[in-house]
Each structure stands twice: as structure tokens, then as C-alpha cells.
Amino acid sequence: MVLKRLSRPMIYLLLIAMSLFFLMPVYVMVVTSLKPYDEVTLATMWQLPTAIDLSGYSEAFSKLAPNLLNSFYLVIPATILSALLGAMNGYVLSKWKFKGANTLFTIILFGMFIPYQSILIPLIQFLREIGLYNTIPGLVFVHVVYGLPITTLMFRNFYANIPDEMIESAQIDGAGFLGIFRHIMIPLSITSFVVVAIWQFTNIWNEFLFAVTITTSDQQPIMVALQNLSGSQIVHWNVQMAGALLAALPTLLVYILLGKYFVRGLLAGSVKG
């Protein structure tokens, strides 16, 4: 009721003010990353740099570059595999009904609610047994398994809205299980793949607990290296802020380039007719 009484300019001003308040930490990060170390103090935190200094970015990039590559080696295959397996699970559970399908789906969804901390010790022991501890493939395996519940849920909800008649027509034409999935389900669910890819990419890129416990030294992703960048005695805040911005850049670019498809995919199947 209060918003209805406000004029449109007042609503815009309120939204702009809230946006600026939300962006204040980003402003501090950017400004601090462009200052030389001797200008970084609490007293001058909000002030613009007297001269733009990119030494923080060069130092941060030189230290984070190997770990940045590790993150790409981790995120790209983990995202693709979890999306494909989640799509196949959603396809089976929504269109190929069998006895116990709903129970199996419930069990898969239960994996979403298992805290990471509760399975760390047996997980590390298992990875040691199969030779994947302290490796990027080991991290890929963990994120694919942990990502299956949410990706299965997303694809199952989407595929449930596809008419069964389409599947039956393809079966009459001689298409099998994989043929229907490849030629019908995948083309119809491109927007869902984009949603799942953005979701998984962001979660895996920003994840810290598995990365810091399963990998060490040169196998660690960028989020662990960013924590190590702070040092133990003196924190070079310009380097730290530059490193944080570099670490956030890939996910930011993903949302900028694919944001409209993300919203479209979230709404896909929500309205029938």
C-alpha cells in the first residue's frame, strides 16, 4: 500500500539508493585495487586514488594464474557432466516411469540436504582409495556427484511439461531411449541447460570447503589461492582486492553474457498454454 502511494520518480530514487548502497563494497574493492600499497588506509578507504596503479593486479595475476587455470580445468568438465547426467536423470524420472521411480527421485533429492562437513572424512578416504585425492579429476568427481540432485530436479520439472504424445510419436517412428533424448529432449531444453550451467558454474567456481580439503599446493582452485594471498603477517589490501576482482570476473562475465537466458530458462515451463 505504501509503494502505491509513492510517485514513480520516488520509486526510482528509492531503487537507485538501494542499488548504490548494495554496490558500496564493490566500490571500495575497485578503488582499493587501483591504489599503491602506501595509500591503502582506513582513513582513505573511500577516497579515489591519486594515480591509478595496476601493480596490485599484476602481482595478483602472477600469483593466481596457475590456480585460475585449475579452476577452469575443474569447472568446465564438472558443469558439463553434471548437466548431462542431470538431464538424463530428469528425462528418465519424468518420461520413463518405472516401479519405485518416485522413491528413487526422493532419495536423489535427499543428497541436496547432506552437509558437506558430515561426509568429508569418508569422502577423503574414498578418494585416497581410488587414487583421486589431491587431483583436479577428484574435485570434478565430487562436484558432479553433489550437483546431481539439483540438476536432476531442474530437468525433471522441465521435462514433465513436455507432452507424452511427442515421446510416443518418436517411439512409433522407431526412436529408442538415447535417440529420443538426443534428438528431442536436448534441443527442447537448451534454456534449461543454460540455467543449470550458470548455476553449477557459479557454485563450483565459488566453492571453498571441498577445494581446501581435497587438494593441496599446485592443485588448488583460485578460491583457495585467494585466501592464501592474504599472507600471515601483513595483508597487501590492494593485491587482495585485485585478486578478489579477478576471481569474480569469470562468474560476472557468465551472468552478463547469459543472464537473459537464465531468466528465460527459470520461467520455462512455468506457464502452460
Secondary structure as the mmCIF struct_conf table of DSSP 4:
data_model
#
loop_
_struct_conf.conf_type_id
_struct_conf.id
_struct_conf.beg_label_comp_id
_struct_conf.beg_label_asym_id
_struct_conf.beg_label_seq_id
_struct_conf.end_label_comp_id
_struct_conf.end_label_asym_id
_struct_conf.end_label_seq_id
HELX_RH_AL_P HELX_RH_AL_P1 VAL A 2 ARG A 5
BEND BEND1 LEU A 6 LEU A 6
HELX_RH_AL_P HELX_RH_AL_P2 ARG A 8 SER A 33
TURN_TY1_P TURN_TY1_P1 LEU A 34 LEU A 34
BEND BEND2 LYS A 35 LYS A 35
HELX_RH_3T_P HELX_RH_3T_P1 TYR A 37 GLU A 39
BEND BEND3 LEU A 42 LEU A 42
TURN_TY1_P TURN_TY1_P2 ALA A 43 TRP A 46
BEND BEND4 GLN A 47 GLN A 47
HELX_LH_PP_P HELX_LH_PP_P1 LEU A 48 PRO A 49
BEND BEND5 THR A 50 ALA A 51
HELX_RH_AL_P HELX_RH_AL_P3 SER A 55 LYS A 95
BEND BEND6 TRP A 96 TRP A 96
TURN_TY1_P TURN_TY1_P3 LYS A 99 GLY A 100
HELX_RH_AL_P HELX_RH_AL_P4 ALA A 101 PHE A 110
HELX_RH_3T_P HELX_RH_3T_P2 GLY A 111 PHE A 113
BEND BEND7 ILE A 114 ILE A 114
HELX_RH_3T_P HELX_RH_3T_P3 TYR A 116 ILE A 119
HELX_RH_AL_P HELX_RH_AL_P5 LEU A 120 GLU A 129
TURN_TY1_P TURN_TY1_P4 ILE A 130 GLY A 131
TURN_TY1_P TURN_TY1_P5 TYR A 133 ASN A 134
BEND BEND8 THR A 135 THR A 135
HELX_RH_AL_P HELX_RH_AL_P6 ILE A 136 TYR A 159
TURN_TY1_P TURN_TY1_P6 ALA A 160 ASN A 161
BEND BEND9 ILE A 162 ILE A 162
HELX_RH_AL_P HELX_RH_AL_P7 ASP A 164 ILE A 172
TURN_TY1_P TURN_TY1_P7 ASP A 173 GLY A 174
HELX_RH_AL_P HELX_RH_AL_P8 PHE A 177 ILE A 180
HELX_RH_PI_P HELX_RH_PI_P1 PHE A 181 MET A 185
HELX_RH_AL_P HELX_RH_AL_P9 ILE A 186 LEU A 188
TURN_TY1_P TURN_TY1_P8 SER A 189 SER A 189
HELX_RH_AL_P HELX_RH_AL_P10 ILE A 190 ASN A 206
HELX_RH_AL_P HELX_RH_AL_P11 LEU A 209 ILE A 214
HELX_RH_3T_P HELX_RH_3T_P4 SER A 217 GLN A 219
HELX_RH_AL_P HELX_RH_AL_P12 ILE A 222 ASN A 228
TURN_TY1_P TURN_TY1_P9 LEU A 229 SER A 230
BEND BEND10 SER A 232 GLN A 233
HELX_RH_AL_P HELX_RH_AL_P13 TRP A 237 LEU A 267
TURN_TY1_P TURN_TY1_P10 ALA A 268 GLY A 269
BEND BEND11 SER A 270 VAL A 271
#
